Amino acid sequence: MKNNSVVADIVANQRKAERKRWFCYFYLFLVIGVVSLILDVMTGPAMLSVSEVVNALFGISEIDKMTDNIVHNLRLPDGIDGACS
């Protein structure tokens, strides 16, 4: 009886550690994906800065109309298309 209890505790602890590890992997790849998308949107002839791209994507502060058009109508669709293919 006691052996089964110990084994069950070990298995439960292992499952908990595995779940925690998979959540860490998920969030790591999510952060890498967001950073890659921002870098992808930055590159191009207009050479937008990180702050301009982040402001345009998340609407944090006021941006000019041209930057908004470049990000939302040109680069973001291409970045999302590249990420999906």
C-alpha atoms as one frame of an Amber mdcrd trajectory, in Angstrom:
protein
   0.000   0.000   0.000   2.703   2.438   0.984   4.674   1.738  -2.207   1.667
   2.619  -4.368   1.248   5.880  -2.489   4.893   6.812  -2.975   4.780   5.943
  -6.662   1.585   7.963  -7.120   3.239  10.967  -5.452   6.302  10.662  -7.667
   4.172  10.419 -10.813   2.053  13.413  -9.752   5.160  15.503  -9.100   6.624
  14.480 -12.457   3.419  15.446 -14.290   3.411  18.801 -12.536   7.034  19.420
 -13.569   6.227  18.429 -17.169   3.273  20.851 -17.328   5.429  23.647 -15.961
   8.156  22.893 -18.517   5.668  22.913 -21.433   4.208  26.240 -20.305   7.735
  27.683 -20.194   8.404  26.398 -23.720   5.111  27.806 -24.956   5.766  31.279
 -23.553   9.371  31.244 -24.777   8.270  30.451 -28.345   5.474  33.018 -28.094
   7.962  35.731 -27.126  10.355  34.642 -29.889   7.484  34.781 -32.394   6.393
  38.278 -31.350   9.966  39.594 -31.440  10.491  38.005 -34.868   7.283  39.570
 -36.177   8.316  43.014 -34.909  11.758  42.644 -36.513  10.131  41.510 -39.754
   7.807  44.513 -39.802  10.741  46.858 -39.047  12.846  45.878 -42.035  12.280
  47.525 -45.380  12.994  50.729 -47.284  11.312  52.964 -44.669  13.527  51.540
 -41.863  11.028  51.959 -39.046  12.314  51.916 -35.483  11.232  49.427 -32.847
   9.235  52.078 -31.006   7.387  53.117 -34.173   6.431  49.518 -34.952   5.334
  48.738 -31.388   3.317  51.965 -31.212   1.648  51.178 -34.539   0.878  47.561
 -33.645  -0.437  48.135 -30.148  -1.699  51.732 -30.416   0.328  52.864 -27.422
   0.833  56.444 -28.544   0.106  58.748 -31.472   1.810  57.813 -34.753   1.715
  59.472 -38.150  -0.616  58.205 -40.865   2.182  57.061 -43.196   3.785  54.837
 -40.552   0.402  53.359 -39.675  -0.271  52.567 -43.356   3.172  51.031 -43.842
   2.798  48.789 -40.809  -0.853  47.732 -41.121  -1.327  47.614 -44.901   2.071
  46.518 -46.196   4.343  44.857 -43.699   2.053  43.231 -41.145   0.104  41.149
 -43.696   3.387  39.962 -45.234   4.796  39.113 -41.803   1.720  37.143 -40.815
   1.682  35.393 -44.186   5.326  34.428 -43.739   4.680  33.148 -40.239   1.759
  30.999 -41.414   3.523  29.427 -44.366
